[in-house]
Amino acid sequence: MEYIIGFINQSASFIVPFIVLLGVLIFVHELGHFSVAKYYGVRVEVFSLGFGRKLFQKKVGDTTYCISVIPFGGYVKMFGDELSAEIKPEDRKYAFNHKPVGQRIAVVLAGPLMNAIFAFFLFIAIAGIGEEVLKPQLGEIYQDSVAYQSGFRSGDLILSVNGESIEKWETFKKRVEDSAGKNISIKVNRAGSELEFSLTPKEIKNANILSTQSHVGDVEGLTTLVRASAIGVAGPLTAAYRAGLRTGDLVRKVNGEEITQWQDLEQRILKAQKAGYNSILLEVERKGDKGLTQVTMELSEKDVLGGIEPGELYLSNVMPESAAATAGILVGDRVVSLNGKPITRWDQVVNMVRSYNPSMGQMKLSIKRDGHEQEFQLAPKLVKQTDPTGHEKEAYALGIVTGLMYAPPETFVYRVRSVPAMLSKGFTDTVHWTKLTALSFVKLIKREVSAKSLGGPLMIGKLASDTWKIGISPFLKIMAIISINLFILNLLPVPVLDGGHLVFFSIELLRGAPISFRKMEIMQQVGIFLLLGLMAFSMFNDIVRFFAS
């Protein structure tokens, strides 16, 4: 019974947001067609949400309003919209195909445009309600980074760039990206004091595949990322091990105080030792255990941290049949050096392996296991990896996975106060996401983005469900983005879609006569075939992603 109730709850948490999101967007789209058709005097026979057998219907005037069983779309059935329909002379003023071509274009265009307009109003609502965004606060700044050498430190709060006030991380990132090769002045708040630094972002290739900028400015090391309080235990002779701590434990509380970051854990332990404590109470989250496990660790002046280290360089997984597995590398081993170079950060391992060439021979990996250092000779293997564009590419890998985890970033609710600012934000966001969506379609056609990234109903349902759980703003935002996708998708020049009809009517407008019935029929059949194929492919992608996860 408990299983059945859980299944029902999980299904409801998926289905309800999905129906609300898709139902609203379909209604808005069809309302566009319906409203303009009625305005021009077209008799609308059916207004349906969904396809197939009708679950509910009610006739009001000339129109039957209904909800149908298949929820993946909707339609407005207009009198006289069949290509072969024979209309009595007295009824032609109500028939869609007997309206001037300009009016028919307006009726067809109204559906997609309503999706764009609806997205605009959704973005206005989000601006007023507020959405959670990243605080313009720096994460961990490593000493060998350009950011550190420029004067920045962990925890600095960005105040302004070239005198322009910065409220959120997204704005700061954009200012840096737009300043490649240009000197900029950045003011920060550090522990109550204001400091100002001058630097020139380096021009690099843009890693964002959905951007019109091929190159952007970058300051290596500037990030919001902070390591989580996941630990590694140096060996069995340490105070941490004797207390019962193990590599991979995630420390959640120190002496009853909640923590999320490695630096918080380190500071709490140092503070306790300085205050004269002989031991400290840690509460840890451990894989496979329910709830938190309490551990009391002794403190020593010789080894204050008791053998606790950041989990970054400890291995959380070794892939089967990989170079590392063949060589005898084990989960829990700590990476010490690679090819004689001391390793202090995981990205050093990643970069060295990426640049591997078979002519270099085997790589020398030094690890620490149970407090003892060992060296292994191994040659990276070519494996298939999925890049950010969704394409599969071959790359060299050792087959080891870091225990690095990141703490939740610092966020706050960003809200626009004035109506003019809300309207401006709504318009800016609508234009931004329209450009982004159009660019993604172009890159799909040019095969710069893999078709495997296409999603269908399951992906939409998951997005709806996930954002529904988070809050109203994320849910409205995903609704707005999908609404813009529908706007662009329906304008594609594919027969059956609104864009295909617009092509037919535009040709009729230019040549002064409609395309022949036979040609339109053939093209619509081709359009149906393409659309069904696209739907089947996106459903296949959904299923593959579902089982992969």
C-alpha positions, 0 to 999 in steps of 0.5 A, spaced: 500 500 500 505 504 501 508 503 494 502 504 491 501 511 495 508 513 493 507 511 486 500 515 485 504 521 489 510 521 484 505 520 478 501 526 480 507 531 482 509 529 474 502 529 471 499 535 474 504 540 472 505 537 465 498 538 464 497 545 467 503 548 463 502 544 456 494 546 457 495 553 458 500 554 452 496 550 448 490 554 450 493 561 449 496 558 442 489 556 439 486 562 442 490 567 438 487 563 432 480 563 434 480 570 436 482 573 430 478 568 426 472 571 430 474 578 428 474 577 421 467 573 421 470 566 420 465 561 423 469 557 428 466 550 429 470 547 434 475 549 439 479 543 442 484 542 447 488 536 445 486 531 439 482 524 439 476 522 442 472 528 446 472 527 454 468 533 455 464 538 450 459 544 450 456 547 444 456 555 445 453 558 439 456 556 432 462 553 436 463 546 440 468 547 446 472 541 448 477 537 451 480 531 448 484 525 450 491 526 447 494 532 450 499 534 446 496 540 442 490 542 440 486 545 434 481 550 432 476 547 426 474 553 422 468 553 417 470 552 410 478 551 411 478 544 408 482 545 401 476 541 397 470 544 401 464 546 397 461 552 400 454 555 398 454 562 396 450 565 401 455 561 406 462 564 403 462 570 408 463 565 414 468 560 410 476 561 412 478 559 405 473 565 402 477 570 406 482 575 403 489 572 403 491 577 408 486 576 413 488 568 412 495 570 414 493 574 420 489 568 423 494 563 422 500 568 424 495 569 431 497 563 434 504 563 434 504 571 436 500 569 442 505 565 444 510 570 444 506 575 447 504 571 453 511 569 454 512 577 454 507 577 460 510 571 463 517 575 464 513 581 466 510 577 472 517 574 474 520 580 474 515 583 479 514 576 483 522 576 483 527 570 481 532 567 485 539 569 482 546 568 484 549 573 488 555 577 485 560 574 490 566 570 489 567 563 490 574 560 492 580 563 489 586 559 488 593 562 489 596 560 482 590 563 478 590 570 475 584 572 479 588 571 485 594 575 482 590 581 480 588 582 488 581 578 488 580 573 494 575 568 496 568 571 498 569 578 495 563 581 494 563 585 487 560 592 487 561 595 481 565 595 474 567 601 471 563 605 476 556 601 474 553 598 480 552 590 480 547 587 483 547 580 480 553 575 478 550 574 471 551 582 470 558 581 472 559 575 468 556 579 462 561 585 463 567 581 463 565 577 457 564 584 453 571 587 455 576 582 452 582 586 451 580 592 455 582 595 461 576 595 467 576 597 474 572 592 479 570 595 486 569 589 491 567 589 498 572 585 503 570 584 510 566 591 510 572 595 506 572 597 499 577 595 494 578 597 487 582 593 482 584 594 475 585 588 470 584 586 462 580 580 461 583 575 456 580 574 450 578 566 449 574 562 445 566 562 447 564 555 450 557 557 450 554 554 444 548 558 444 551 565 443 552 569 437 559 571 440 565 567 438 570 569 443 569 573 450 573 576 455 575 571 461 579 572 468 581 565 470 579 563 477 573 568 477 568 564 480 562 563 484 564 555 486 565 553 493 567 546 495 562 543 499 564 540 506 566 533 503 572 530 506 577 525 505 581 521 510 588 521 510 589 514 513 588 509 518 592 512 523 589 519 523 584 521 529 579 522 523 579 515 522 579 513 529 573 517 530 569 513 525 570 518 519 571 516 512 573 518 505 566 521 502 563 523 508 559 530 507 560 534 514 553 537 515 554 540 522 560 542 527 558 542 534 551 543 532 552 549 527 550 547 520 555 548 514 555 547 507 563 549 505 569 546 506 572 553 508 567 553 514 569 546 516 576 548 516 574 554 520 570 551 525 575 546 527 581 551 528 576 555 532 574 550 537 582 548 537 583 555 539 578 555 544 581 550 548 577 544 546 580 537 546 574 534 541 569 536 536 562 533 534 561 532 527 555 530 524 556 527 517 551 525 511 554 518 509 552 514 502 547 509 504 545 511 511 539 514 513 539 521 517 546 524 520 551 520 523 554 523 529 562 523 530 566 525 536 573 527 533 579 528 538 583 535 537 591 535 537 595 541 537 600 537 532 594 535 527 588 540 528 584 537 522 586 530 525 587 527 518 581 531 514 582 534 507 578 536 502 575 530 498 577 533 491 583 529 490 580 523 493 577 518 488 570 517 488 569 512 482 574 508 478 571 506 471 571 498 470 576 496 464 579 503 464 586 504 464 586 506 472 582 499 473 587 495 469 593 498 473 590 497 480 587 504 482 582 504 487 576 508 490 578 512 496 586 513 493 588 520 493 592 523 487 598 526 489 602 527 483 601 526 475 608 525 471 612 528 477 607 534 477 604 535 484 597 536 484 593 541 488 586 541 484 582 536 480 582 541 474 590 539 473 589 532 472 583 533 467 588 538 463 594 534 463 590 528 461 586 532 455 593 534 452 595 526 452 599 524 446 600 516 445 607 518 443 608 521 450 608 513 453 605 511 459 603 517 465 606 516 472 600 517 477 602 517 484 597 516 489 596 515 497 593 509 500 592 508 507 597 513 508 603 510 504 605 513 497 605 508 491 606 510 483 603 507 477 604 507 470 598 507 466 596 510 459 590 513 458 585 510 453 580 513 448 573 513 450 567 516 447 564 522 451 558 527 450 561 534 449 556 540 451 553 540 444 550 533 445 555 530 440 559 524 441 567 525 441 573 521 443 577 523 448 583 520 452 581 518 460 584 515 465 577 512 468 578 516 475 572 520 478 573 526 483 570 526 490 569 534 489 563 536 490 560 544 490 556 547 496 550 551 494 551 558 491 550 564 494 543 566 492 538 572 493 531 574 490 532 579 485 525 583 484 524 589 479 520 594 483 517 599 478 512 598 472 516 601 467 522 597 469 518 590 469 516 592 462 523 593 460 525 587 463 519 583 460 521 585 453 529 584 454 528 577 456 523 575 451 528 578 445 533 574 449 530 567 449 527 568 442 534 569 439 537 564 443 531 559 441 532 561 434 539 560 434 538 553 437 534 551 431 539 554 426 545 550 430 541 544 430 539 544 422 547 546 421 548 540 426 553 544 430 548 541 436 546 534 436 539 532 435 540 528 441 538 534 445 531 534 442 526 533 447 519 531 447 513 530 452 517 527 458 522 532 458 517 537 458 514 534 464 520 533 467 522 540 467 515 542 469 515 537 475 522 540 477 520 547 477 513 546 480 517 543 486 522 549 486 517 555 486 512 559 482 517 564 478 521 558 476 515 554 473 513 561 470 520 561 467 520 555 464 513 556 461 515 562 458 521 559 455 517 553 452 512 558 449 517 562 445 519 555 443 512 554 440 512 561 437 519 559 433 517 552 432 510 553 429 513 559 424 518 553 421 516 553 413 513 546 414 507 544 411 501 542 417 505 547 421 502 555 421 509 556 418 507 552 412 500 555 411 504 562 411 508 560 406 502 557 401 498 564 403 504 568 401 505 565 395 498 566 393 499 573 395 505 574 390 502 570 384 495 572 385 492 565 385 492 559 390 497 553 389 493 547 386 489 543 391 493 537 389 500 540 390 498 543 397 495 536 399 502 532 397 506 537 401 501 537 407 502 529 407 510 530 407 509 535 412 505 530 417 510 525 415 516 529 418 512 532 424 510 524 426 518 523 425 520 528 429 515 527 434 517 519 434 525 521 435 524 526 440 520 521 444 525 516 443 530 521 446 526 522 452 526 514 453 533 514 452 535 519 457 530 516 462 533 509 462 540 513 462 538 517 468 
